[in-house]
């Protein structure tokens, strides 16, 4: 079977996409980890601010935990996260 120019271009596009996917996934993974780290740091700051302003420690801890866990990869994948319309 003789391949047309369009089929050759489609094949090349597939190769380019397949080559780019691992790098993209790695980049997105590191971005997600940085985001989680920053959320954890900000959660600590949030907790300290709540305690400083007089919120009882157990309640402040619960609120800070909710703040930190609001960034969840599984919820984002399931469509229940902040990226849903």
Backbone bond lengths (Angstrom), bond angles and torsions (degrees), N, CA, C in turn:
res aa  C-N    CA-C-N  psi(-1)  N-CA   C-N-CA  omega(-1)  CA-C   N-CA-C  phi
1 X - - - 1.432 - - 1.522 109.16 -
2 X 1.275 117.08 132.55 1.455 122.87 -179.49 1.525 108.60 -89.58
3 X 1.314 115.54 129.55 1.471 120.31 -179.93 1.521 110.35 -85.90
4 X 1.289 115.54 136.85 1.463 120.02 177.80 1.529 109.09 -83.37
5 X 1.312 116.25 168.76 1.461 121.41 179.19 1.527 110.60 -60.80
6 X 1.327 116.46 -39.21 1.465 121.62 179.70 1.522 111.11 -62.64
7 X 1.329 117.49 -41.57 1.456 121.23 179.16 1.526 110.54 -65.75
8 X 1.332 117.11 -38.27 1.461 120.93 178.15 1.528 110.53 -64.48
9 X 1.335 115.95 -42.87 1.469 119.92 179.22 1.522 111.01 -64.95
10 X 1.328 116.80 -40.08 1.462 120.60 177.90 1.522 110.74 -63.36
11 X 1.305 116.99 -40.24 1.462 121.46 178.27 1.509 111.71 -64.37
12 X 1.329 116.89 -39.84 1.461 120.61 178.63 1.526 110.71 -67.70
13 X 1.324 116.33 -39.72 1.463 119.76 178.88 1.524 110.38 -62.12
14 X 1.326 116.34 -40.49 1.458 120.85 178.53 1.520 110.75 -62.37
15 X 1.311 116.95 -41.20 1.464 121.52 178.97 1.524 110.41 -64.49
16 X 1.334 117.21 -44.02 1.463 120.58 179.30 1.520 110.95 -61.62
17 X 1.323 116.36 -43.37 1.466 120.23 179.92 1.524 110.44 -64.83
18 X 1.328 116.94 -45.61 1.461 121.09 -179.85 1.526 111.10 -62.09
19 X 1.325 117.15 -34.01 1.457 120.46 178.91 1.529 111.62 -73.78
20 X 1.321 117.66 -29.77 1.465 121.30 -176.64 1.526 113.46 -83.54
21 X 1.318 118.16 -23.78 1.459 121.63 -174.37 1.529 113.19 -60.30
22 X 1.326 121.65 -47.83 1.472 119.28 -179.53 1.527 112.59 -59.73
23 X 1.306 117.94 -42.22 1.463 120.50 178.26 1.510 111.90 -64.70
24 X 1.315 116.36 -39.71 1.461 121.01 178.48 1.526 110.79 -64.11
25 X 1.323 116.70 -45.03 1.464 120.47 179.05 1.525 111.30 -63.25
26 X 1.309 117.31 -40.35 1.459 121.49 178.46 1.523 110.31 -64.14
27 X 1.306 116.42 -45.35 1.467 121.46 178.97 1.529 111.29 -62.17
28 X 1.323 117.15 -44.85 1.453 120.93 178.19 1.526 111.81 -65.07
29 X 1.326 116.16 -36.89 1.463 120.08 177.83 1.516 111.88 -62.85
30 X 1.323 116.97 -45.78 1.458 120.27 178.63 1.529 111.17 -65.74
31 X 1.310 117.33 -38.20 1.471 120.66 177.76 1.530 110.00 -62.41
32 X 1.322 116.78 -41.98 1.458 120.87 178.77 1.528 110.86 -63.60
33 X 1.337 117.08 -43.23 1.463 120.37 179.75 1.528 111.16 -64.11
34 X 1.331 117.50 -39.61 1.469 120.63 176.53 1.523 110.44 -63.19
35 X 1.331 116.53 -40.40 1.452 121.37 179.43 1.533 110.29 -63.37
36 X 1.325 117.12 -43.60 1.465 121.08 179.05 1.527 111.11 -64.06
37 X 1.328 116.77 -41.63 1.462 120.77 179.71 1.526 110.30 -62.16
38 X 1.311 115.78 -44.34 1.464 119.71 -179.89 1.534 110.78 -65.97
39 X 1.321 117.56 -38.93 1.464 120.68 178.08 1.527 110.12 -62.66
40 X 1.317 116.69 -38.84 1.465 120.59 179.24 1.529 110.45 -65.12
41 X 1.332 116.65 -43.11 1.459 120.61 177.94 1.527 110.84 -63.20
42 X 1.315 116.25 -44.31 1.457 120.19 179.91 1.527 111.16 -68.09
43 X 1.323 117.39 -30.79 1.457 121.24 175.88 1.518 111.23 -63.46
44 X 1.342 116.19 -40.19 1.461 119.83 176.22 1.530 111.15 -63.37
45 X 1.322 115.29 -43.91 1.470 119.28 177.85 1.527 111.22 -61.93
46 X 1.314 115.98 -41.38 1.457 121.59 179.34 1.520 110.38 -62.28
47 X 1.325 116.37 -44.89 1.471 121.78 178.37 1.525 110.39 -59.45
48 X 1.330 116.56 -48.21 1.461 120.50 -178.89 1.528 111.57 -62.26
49 X 1.314 117.13 -39.71 1.460 120.89 178.73 1.525 111.15 -65.62
50 X 1.337 116.42 -40.81 1.459 119.85 178.51 1.525 110.85 -62.63
51 X 1.328 116.94 -45.73 1.463 121.10 -179.83 1.527 109.90 -64.56
52 X 1.308 116.55 -41.97 1.464 121.13 179.76 1.533 111.45 -61.17
53 X 1.339 116.04 -33.41 1.463 120.54 -179.05 1.530 112.95 -86.93
54 X 1.329 117.40 1.56 1.456 120.48 172.42 1.514 116.31 102.60
55 X 1.318 118.51 8.32 1.469 120.54 176.78 1.528 107.75 -75.46
56 X 1.326 118.37 133.48 1.470 120.23 178.59 1.536 111.10 -56.65
57 X 1.326 115.22 143.92 1.470 121.45 -174.36 1.529 113.15 -55.38
58 X 1.343 120.53 -46.79 1.475 118.47 -179.53 1.531 112.87 -60.09
59 X 1.328 115.99 -41.20 1.465 118.80 179.56 1.523 111.16 -69.70
60 X 1.333 116.74 -38.76 1.468 120.57 178.13 1.520 110.36 -63.43
61 X 1.344 116.18 -40.27 1.465 119.95 179.44 1.525 110.32 -64.37
62 X 1.330 116.66 -42.37 1.465 120.54 179.63 1.533 111.14 -63.10
63 X 1.327 116.71 -44.11 1.468 120.42 178.99 1.528 111.39 -64.83
64 X 1.331 116.64 -41.64 1.464 120.23 179.40 1.526 110.71 -65.48
65 X 1.341 116.70 -38.67 1.467 120.10 177.39 1.522 111.37 -63.72
66 X 1.318 116.66 -40.93 1.472 120.17 176.58 1.527 110.63 -61.76
67 X 1.312 115.83 -39.21 1.469 120.92 179.41 1.526 110.63 -63.10
68 X 1.330 116.09 -46.35 1.474 120.78 -176.42 1.523 111.16 -69.81
69 X 1.323 117.60 -39.81 1.469 120.08 -175.76 1.520 112.86 -83.09
70 X 1.330 117.37 0.90 1.466 119.02 179.12 1.525 111.56 -68.17
71 X 1.328 116.80 -18.56 1.464 121.17 176.58 1.523 107.02 -98.57
72 X 1.309 116.21 99.14 1.456 121.89 -176.97 1.526 109.84 -126.97
73 X 1.317 115.82 122.54 1.462 120.90 -179.81 1.522 111.38 -63.11
74 X 1.328 117.08 -40.82 1.461 119.01 -178.82 1.523 111.11 -64.90
75 X 1.342 117.39 -37.93 1.460 119.37 177.57 1.525 110.98 -68.71
76 X 1.318 117.01 -36.47 1.457 120.06 177.57 1.523 110.89 -64.72
77 X 1.315 116.32 -40.83 1.461 120.74 -179.74 1.525 110.31 -67.76
78 X 1.326 116.45 -41.65 1.462 120.40 179.69 1.517 113.26 -71.83
79 X 1.304 117.04 -12.48 1.450 119.73 -179.81 1.504 113.91 89.16
80 X 1.311 116.95 12.98 1.456 120.82 -179.39 1.533 110.90 -100.81
81 X 1.326 117.33 1.19 1.447 121.02 -175.40 1.507 113.04 -88.76
82 X 1.326 116.34 -164.46 1.452 120.89 -175.42 1.535 114.28 -71.45
83 X 1.327 118.43 -5.31 1.454 120.57 -176.13 1.521 113.21 -98.42
84 X 1.323 117.02 11.75 1.463 118.94 179.08 1.521 109.95 -85.85
85 X 1.303 115.78 155.77 1.470 119.35 179.96 1.512 110.38 -98.57
